[in-house]
Amino acid sequence: MSQQTIPSRGAPASGAPPRHTRHPGISLAVIVACQLMVVLDATVVFVALPKIQQSLHFSATGLSWVSNAYSLTFGGLLLLGGRAGDILGRRRVFATGIAIFTLASLLGGFAGSSGWLLAARAVQGVGAALAAPAALALIAVNFAEGSERNRALSIFSATSSAGASVGLILGGVLTDWASWRWVLFINVPVGAAVLLLTPVFLAETERHRGRLDLAGAATSVTGMVALVYAFIRAADAGWSDPVTLLAFAAGVVLLLAFVAVESRAEQPVVPLRLFADRARSGSYFDMLLLAAAMFGMFFFLVQFLQNSLGFSPLKAGLAFLPMTGLLFGVARLAPRLVPRFGTRRMMLTGLPLIVAGMLWLTRLSATSGYASGALGPMLLFGLGAGIVFLPLTLTILSGVRREDSGAASGMLQTTQQVGGALGMAVLVSVFGTASRHGGAVHGVSVAFEVAAVFALVALAVAAVFIRPR
């Protein structure tokens, strides 16, 4: 899903040769392996969720934390990770992030309880938040400007786009042929190889003086965690539960504190001026809503395919291949469509397709099959998302100050991860309430009704607020 740009800081001057040019293939392989791991881990666990639930005795609503624990720390700390790379050196932060991510994967694979696994997933997100921003910046240092760097960027972007679908299929293969634990263990040999090769084949970037906005990062992450916890707890305990209300109030207060901190910070982790442009703000909001709908669809459809239709984990992963293949193919075609049709027209074409797909999923029932109930909606979503993501990204990044380019693209990734976690929390809350009255399949159908509302709001925002210059 994510689209990224090279941050201006830390790159060599135009035309300056990179320090390591003897083995560009290995250098790129190291960077791409890191990117694939951190993108893939957002989805690789989805297909394994039913097996994880059986093994570690998660509740139907608490199971969403296996994904949310990773998404919240990854998205919430990503901008801070990028800033740390500016100050401490990208290669150093990259290696530190990979080390944390790899160790957390190993410990998570051995998890003997739900709390153990969730802690490991949260620490994985911390490692990913450090490594991911540095990975892209290291391309600027290790590949000469021009065709060499462009080829490296095209491979990097393709890896980012394919990561979600690869994660679903790989998760199915590992869970079916070995154990759900291998969706975590698989990171260990890859991470170890990246750590060994990094100091040999990747050059360090220039360091810059500055300060880390720790207060901004802390208030944003804890505020989002509190909100997600409130929604998920409400699914089981209800909205009148005192702990639910307290968590929701704490989340709101912490996020208000985050805005106050960022408005006064000398070097904020999120420059609030990014949201002064109405089209950019609307595009960020739409990206959050689409991530909420997409992650929710993955979460509930995987369980419908395995628990209701009896699909194996591998078959469930392959069931998503038509959607992700179509999304990837249309996304590769989108750069040729933008000059012809414009970003606004493409948004207003793709978003109704996503709405239609979500409305179709609301018709899921105990008698629905894969072809009749799931395949059509997934194809509509894949087509619509493939059309929409590039125009939203271009609108977000157009007209950004040079010094804010890294923050703007980082905020895009943050919006996707946090949107996915928040959206899943809301949908799980809806599912928990509805399933108590009408059963699990009815709960899934009602959750998709709310996901359709997310998509409808995104369409309304695009129609009213997003008018790119």
N, C-alpha and C positions, 0 to 999 in steps of 0.2 A: 504494500500500500504506500509506503513512505517514499517521498521524493526528497532529495537532499541537494545542497549546494556546498561548494568548497568555501569554508570560512576564509576570510582574507588574512586573519592573523596567523602567524606561524608558517605561512607559505614563503618560499624563497622569492626573491625579486624576479620580475619578469625576465625570462631568458636565462636565468641562472641555472647551471647544470645541477642535477641532483647529486648527492654524495655517493649513492650506491647505484650504479648502472650496469654492473657486470652480470647480474642475475635478475632482470626485471620480472621474469616469470615467477620465480620463487617469492620475490617481494610481494607481487600481487596476490599470489596464492595465500600468503600469510594474512593479508588484510581481508581478502574475501572470505577466508575460513572463519575469521572472527565475526564478520558481518552476518554470515549465514547462521552461525550459532545463535547470536542474540535475536535475530529476526525469527528464526525457526522456533525458538523456545517459547514464543508467544502463542503458538498454535500446536506444537508437537504433543502437548499434554491433553488436548481436547478429546482425541480418539481414545486415549487411555483412561479417561475419567470414570467410566463405569467399573473398570477393574480396580482403579485406585479406591473407589467408594467401597467396594466389597472387601478389599484388603485392609484398609485403615478405618473403616466404619464411619465415614463421613455421613452427615445428614444430607438430604436432597438439596437443601439450600446452602449448607456450609460448603458443599463441594465446589462452588464457584470461587472460593478463596484460593484454590490451587492455581487458577489463572490470575486472579486479582492480586495476589501477593506479589507476583512477578511484575505485572503491568504497572501497579501503583509505584513501586520503588524505582522501576526503570524509567517510567514517564516523569515521575516527580523529581528525580535527581539528575535527569539527562542534561539539563542546561547547566547545572552546577558542575557536572562532569566535564562539559566542554570548557567551562571557565577554568577548572583545575588544570586542564591540558595547556591552556594559554600560559598559566603561571609556572607550572612545574615541568613542562615539557611533554609533548604529545606521546612520544614513545614510552616514557616512564609511566604515564597514566594509563596508556594502552596496556602495557604489560601488567600493571597492578590490577586493572579491571579483569583481564583474562585470568590471572591467578585466583582472584576472589571468585569469579564465575565458575572456574574449574573445580575448586575445592568445594564450593557449595553444591555443585552437581554431584560430586562424589558422595558427600554427606546425605544429600537428598535421596540418592539411590538406595541408601541403607536405612531409610526412615522406618521406624517401628511404630510411629504414632502419627496422628493427623497434625499435632502441633509441631513435631519435628519436621515433617515435610513442608509445612507452611513457612517455618523459619528459614529453611534452606531455599525455598523459592524466593522469599524476600531478599535474601543475601545474593542470590543469582541476579536479581534485578539491580542491586547496587553495583555489582561487577559490570553488568551490561551498560549501565548509565555512565560508567567511567570509560569503557572500551569503545562504545559505538561512536561518540563524537570524534575521538582521536583517530579512529580507523579512516574516516573520510579525509581528514586533514593530512594524514600521512601519505595519501596519494599525491598531494601537491608537492610534498618534499621529495618523494622517491621517483617521480616520473616527470620527465622534461615537458614543459608546456608545448602544446601542439598535438600532433597525431598520436604520440606515445601516451600522453595523459588522457586524451579523448578515448582511446581504446580501453585504457584501464577503467575509466569512469563508466563506459558502456557495460563492461562486464560487472562492475560493482553494482550498477543500477539494476541490471537484469537479475542479479543475485537477490537484491532487496525485494524486487517485485515477486520473484518466484518463491521466496522464503515461506510464505503462508501455506501455499499448496504443498510444497515439499514437506513441511512440518506435519500436515495432516496425513500424508501417505506414509512418511517415515514412522510416525507414531503408530499407525496401524500395523506396519510390518514388524516393528520391534515388540509391540504388545502381543501380537498374534503368535510370533515365532519364538519369542523368548519370555519377556515379562515386562510389565509396565515400568519396572525399575530401570530398564535399559533406555527409556526415553531420556533419562538423566545421565546414566553411565556413559552413553555414547559421546557426551561432551568431554569426558576425561582424556582419552587419547588425543583427540583433536586439540583441546586446550593445551595439553602438555607439549605437543609438537609446535604450536604457535609460540609458546613461551620460549622454547629452545631456539627457534629460528629468528625471533624478533631482534635480539641484539646483534645478530650477524648480518641480517639482510635489510633492516629498516633503519633509516637515518633519524636522528633526533631533531626536533624542531627548536627554533629559537624560543627562549623564555621571555615573558613579559612581566613587568611588575604589576601588581594589582592585589585586590582583596577578594576573598570568597564571601559571597552573600549567604552565610550559613543560616542567619535568621529567616531569610526569605525561603530558603529550601526547606527548613524545618517546619515552618508554619504551613507551607503549601502541602507537603507530604502528609503531615499529621491531620490537617484539615480534610484532605481527601479520604484518608483511611477512616476517619471518624464518620464521614458521610456514608461511605460504602458499608461500614459496619452497621450503621443505623438502618439502612434499607434492608440488609440481609437479616438482621435480627428481627425486624418488623414482620418478615415472612413467617416466623415461628411464634413470636411473642405478641405481635400486634403493635399498633401505633400508640396504644394507651400504656404500654409497658414503660416504667420510669427510666430504665436503662436505655431503651430506644430513644426516648425523648432527649435524654441527657447527651447521648452520642450525637444526635442530630444538631442540638444546640451548640455543642462543642465544635462540630464541623463548621457551622456557619460562622461562629466567633473566630475560629482560627483562620478561615479564609478571608474574613474581613481584616484581620490582623496582617495577613500576607499582603493585601493590597496597600495597607498603611505603611508597611515596611518597605515595599517596593517603591512607593511614591517618594520616600525620603532617602533611600539608599544611594550612595555615591556611584556604585557599580552594581546595579540590580541584576538579579539572575533573570528577570523578565522585564525588559524596558517597557513601561506602560504606554509609551508613545507608539508602540506597534499597533495599538488598538484605536488610534485616533482616526484612521481611515475606515470609513463605514464598510466598504467592500471587503477589506482585509478582515475586519472583525466578523463580518457575516460569513466569510469563507472559513475562518477558524471554527466558528460555531457549527457550521454545516459539517466540517470534517469530524468534529466531536460527535455529532448526532449519527453520522454514517458509521463511524467506528462502533458506537453503541449498538446500532442495529446489526452490524456484521458479526461482532463478537457474540452477541446474544443468539444470533442464528446458528453459529457454529456450536455454541454450548448446548442448545436445546435440540437441534437436529441430530447431533451425534448420539444423544441419549434416546431420541425417538427411533433412530435407525437400529441401535443395538438392543434397547429394552423392549420396544414394541414390535419391530420387524425381525428381530433375531439376527441381525447382521453381525458377523465377526468384526473385530477391530480393523483388520485389513480391508474387508469389504466396505466398512463404513468410511475409512479414509479414501478409498478409491471412488466412493459414491460422490465425493466433492470434486473429483477431477474435471468433469465437464464444466462446472462453474468456474473453477480457478483457471482452467485452460482458456476459457472464453474471456475472462477478465484480463488475463495476461496478454492474449492476442489483440484484443481491442485497445488495451493500454499502449501497446507497441505501435498501433496504427494512429492513435490520438494525435501525436505531434504533426501529422500531415493534415488532420482534420481541423485543427485550431485556426490556421491561417485562412482557411476557406469559410468556416462557419462562425468563428468567434467563440470566446469562452462562455459568454452568457447563454448563447443559443445551445451550446453543448450541454451546459448544466440543466437547462430547461427541457432538454431531450432525455438525458440520462436519469434524472431524479424521478420522473413519473414511472419509468420502468422499475426502479427500485421499490417505489410505493406499490405498484401492481404486484410485484413478487411477494412483498410482505403481506399484502391483503390476501393473496392466494394461500399463503401458509396458515392463515387463520382458519382455513377450512379443514385442517388436519383433524382426523378422527381415528378411532381405534380400528376402523376398516380401511384406512388409507394405505396405499402401497407406495413404493419408491417412485415408480414412473408416474402414477396418477397424483400423488400428493406432494412430492419433494423435488423431483427433477425439473419440472417447469418453472417453479418459483426460483430455484437456484440459477437457472439459465437467465431469467430476467434480471436477477440481482447482478450476476456476473457481467452481463452486457451493460447494464446501467452504470455500475461502478467503474467499469473500464472507460466509459465515456466521460464520467464526472471527475475522477481524481486528478487528472492533469490540469483541466481548467481551474479547479480550486487551488491547486498548488501554484499555478502561474499567477493567479490573482493575489495570493498571499505574498509571493516573493517580488511582485512588480512594485517599483517605486520605493523599495526599502533602502535606507541609508547604508552606505558601505560598511560602517562600523556596526550596523545591526543585522547584517546578512546572516551571520552565524546564529544569532539569537532567533531570527525569524524562521529559519529552517529547523532549528532545534525545537522551537515552540510547535511547529507542525507535527513533529514526531511525538512530542509530549501530549498534544491534543488527542492524537490517535490512541495512545496507550491509556491515558486517563479516561478518555471517552469510552473506550472498550470496558474498562473496569467499572465506571459509574453506570453505564448502560446495563451491563450484566447484573449489577446489584439491584437496579430498579426492576428489571425483568424477573429476577429471581424472587423478589418480594411479591410481585404480582402473581407469579407462578405458585408460590407457597400458599397465598390466600385462596386463589382459585381452585387449586388441587384439593384443598380440604373439603370443598363443597361438591366438586364434580369429577374428581380423579385426576391422575397425572396427565393424561392426554388432553383433557379439557384445560388443565393449567397451562400446558404448552401452547394451546390455541389462543388462550387469552393473553399470554406473554407476547405472542406475535402480533396481537392487536395493538399492544402498546408500542412494539417495534415499528409497526406501520405508522403510528402517530409520530414517532421520531422522524421517519422519512417524510411524512407530510409537512411537518414543521420545517424540515430542511428545504423542501420545495418552496414553501411560503417565504422563507428567508431569502432564498436565491432570487425569487421573483420580485421581492420588494426592496431588499437592501443591497444585493450584489449587482452593481452596475459598473463594471470595470471601465477605467478611462481608455 
